[in-house]
Structures are given as structure tokens and as C-alpha cells.
Amino acid sequence: MCIFCEIIKGNIESNKILEDENFLAFKDINPSAPIHILIVPKIHIESFNEVNAKIMGEMSEFIKEVAKKVGVFEEGYRIITNINENGGQEVKHLHFHLLAGTKLGWQKFL
């Protein structure tokens, strides 16, 4: 079982921000910004490549609710998902990073 499934089941503690019947948002334990929240579906979906439009639509609305709850909906935030090895995905469970709390720059890779 993956670490996010363990968190969803309550077997591993997390600092929950928002939860509903389908999704969970919690603080990242190794933040990359003053506000760094992970948002996951409660069903195991390996990556963005496997998610369907219905779940993605519902997840988008949940992410907006998280942004409102932490007070960054109006000022701005960044949403990132990593896909597979070259995309930087470390946990094989679909998740989005919500980053905010400062003016975010952009790293160039080439």
C-alpha cells in the first residue's frame, strides 16, 4: 500500500487542511513554499495519466475549496502534478501540490 493510501486510511498522521468523501488535502512535511499542501483522491489512482475526466473535474473543485480555505484563492497559487519518473513523481498515487504564500518564481530547465 502506498504512503498516501496509508494517510487516507489514518494509519499515518497528517496535518489535514480539508477532507470530503472523495479527496484529502494535507500539509506537505517537506514544504517548498510557505504554503505547501498535497491534494489526493481517496481512491488509488497511480498518476494523472490514469485519471478520468469526472474525477478530475471534482478534484478541480476541491482544489479551489482548499485555496479558499487557506486564503490564497484571490492572491494566487500554483498547482503542480508530477507524472512518472522523468516528471519527478516520487509517490505512485495521483497528487497535486498547491504552493503559495509568496511570489513564486519559475525555474528554467534548459
Secondary structure, 3 states (H helix, E strand, C coil): CCHHHHHHHCCCCCCEEEECCCEEEEECCCCCCCEEEEEEECCCCCCHHHCCHHHHHHHHHHHHHHHHHCCCCCCCCEEECCCCHHHCCCCCCCCEEEEECCCCCCCCCC
